[in-house]
């Protein structure tokens, strides 16, 4: 998993900003989204699920559902690619 070509990220006080330089669109992830995306990029869906479970009081299934939803949204906007 990687950010798509032309997508840059910048940590901000309340999360992460993604800039799609191809379209000029700016996206914001809150702290939870930032944590999930970082783990997705480093280790995939299972790593992101584990990171959310370690940080928040949530079940593995709920965390996985959130990760899958985030990934689907990022892929639909062509912000990430499966490497």
C-alpha beads as a LAMMPS data file, in Angstrom:
LAMMPS data file: protein, C-alpha beads

83 atoms
82 bonds

1 atom types
1 bond types

-500.0 500.0 xlo xhi
-500.0 500.0 ylo yhi
-500.0 500.0 zlo zhi

Masses

1 110.0

Atoms # bond

1 1 1 0.000 0.000 0.000
2 1 1 1.288 3.456 -0.862
3 1 1 0.074 6.967 -1.468
4 1 1 -0.696 7.418 -5.131
5 1 1 1.691 9.374 -7.328
6 1 1 0.891 13.054 -6.946
7 1 1 -0.539 12.699 -3.431
8 1 1 1.364 14.255 -0.548
9 1 1 0.665 14.199 3.158
10 1 1 1.322 16.681 5.930
11 1 1 0.727 16.039 9.620
12 1 1 -1.319 18.805 11.245
13 1 1 -2.378 19.473 14.826
14 1 1 -5.642 17.575 14.497
15 1 1 -4.639 14.785 12.114
16 1 1 -3.287 14.608 8.581
17 1 1 -3.847 16.594 5.412
18 1 1 -3.659 14.838 2.056
19 1 1 -3.124 16.971 -1.043
20 1 1 -4.043 15.466 -4.386
21 1 1 -1.780 17.544 -6.609
22 1 1 -3.458 16.089 -9.709
23 1 1 -6.863 17.582 -8.893
24 1 1 -5.965 20.239 -6.350
25 1 1 -8.267 18.619 -3.790
26 1 1 -7.306 18.672 -0.119
27 1 1 -8.518 15.967 2.270
28 1 1 -8.294 15.861 6.044
29 1 1 -8.012 12.796 8.261
30 1 1 -8.598 13.090 11.989
31 1 1 -6.209 11.444 14.466
32 1 1 -7.931 8.076 14.088
33 1 1 -7.748 8.224 10.304
34 1 1 -4.109 9.302 10.512
35 1 1 -3.289 6.326 12.745
36 1 1 -5.176 3.929 10.465
37 1 1 -3.591 5.270 7.270
38 1 1 -0.083 5.152 8.729
39 1 1 -0.596 1.540 9.780
40 1 1 -2.159 0.671 6.407
41 1 1 0.857 2.072 4.580
42 1 1 3.275 0.282 6.894
43 1 1 1.584 -3.100 7.187
44 1 1 -1.829 -3.365 5.582
45 1 1 -5.321 -3.963 6.885
46 1 1 -4.399 -6.239 9.776
47 1 1 -1.754 -3.813 11.032
48 1 1 -4.229 -0.938 10.887
49 1 1 -6.855 -3.000 12.715
50 1 1 -4.347 -3.885 15.433
51 1 1 -3.242 -0.252 15.770
52 1 1 -6.820 0.939 16.274
53 1 1 -7.505 -1.814 18.815
54 1 1 -4.342 -0.931 20.725
55 1 1 -5.214 2.768 20.846
56 1 1 -8.998 2.724 21.319
57 1 1 -11.512 0.662 23.263
58 1 1 -12.998 -1.121 20.267
59 1 1 -13.533 -4.625 19.010
60 1 1 -11.365 -6.073 16.273
61 1 1 -14.415 -6.373 14.022
62 1 1 -15.413 -2.714 14.462
63 1 1 -11.834 -1.581 13.916
64 1 1 -11.521 -3.742 10.798
65 1 1 -14.816 -2.396 9.447
66 1 1 -13.532 1.162 9.928
67 1 1 -10.225 0.340 8.244
68 1 1 -11.961 -1.305 5.286
69 1 1 -14.272 1.718 4.928
70 1 1 -11.339 4.150 5.087
71 1 1 -9.392 2.134 2.525
72 1 1 -12.378 1.962 0.163
73 1 1 -12.840 5.728 0.426
74 1 1 -9.163 6.448 -0.202
75 1 1 -9.101 4.067 -3.170
76 1 1 -12.288 5.549 -4.628
77 1 1 -10.640 8.973 -4.538
78 1 1 -7.452 7.435 -5.980
79 1 1 -5.357 8.647 -3.042
80 1 1 -3.743 5.264 -2.347
81 1 1 -2.713 2.300 -4.431
82 1 1 -2.134 -1.307 -3.508
83 1 1 1.538 -1.902 -4.144

Bonds

1 1 1 2
2 1 2 3
3 1 3 4
4 1 4 5
5 1 5 6
6 1 6 7
7 1 7 8
8 1 8 9
9 1 9 10
10 1 10 11
11 1 11 12
12 1 12 13
13 1 13 14
14 1 14 15
15 1 15 16
16 1 16 17
17 1 17 18
18 1 18 19
19 1 19 20
20 1 20 21
21 1 21 22
22 1 22 23
23 1 23 24
24 1 24 25
25 1 25 26
26 1 26 27
27 1 27 28
28 1 28 29
29 1 29 30
30 1 30 31
31 1 31 32
32 1 32 33
33 1 33 34
34 1 34 35
35 1 35 36
36 1 36 37
37 1 37 38
38 1 38 39
39 1 39 40
40 1 40 41
41 1 41 42
42 1 42 43
43 1 43 44
44 1 44 45
45 1 45 46
46 1 46 47
47 1 47 48
48 1 48 49
49 1 49 50
50 1 50 51
51 1 51 52
52 1 52 53
53 1 53 54
54 1 54 55
55 1 55 56
56 1 56 57
57 1 57 58
58 1 58 59
59 1 59 60
60 1 60 61
61 1 61 62
62 1 62 63
63 1 63 64
64 1 64 65
65 1 65 66
66 1 66 67
67 1 67 68
68 1 68 69
69 1 69 70
70 1 70 71
71 1 71 72
72 1 72 73
73 1 73 74
74 1 74 75
75 1 75 76
76 1 76 77
77 1 77 78
78 1 78 79
79 1 79 80
80 1 80 81
81 1 81 82
82 1 82 83
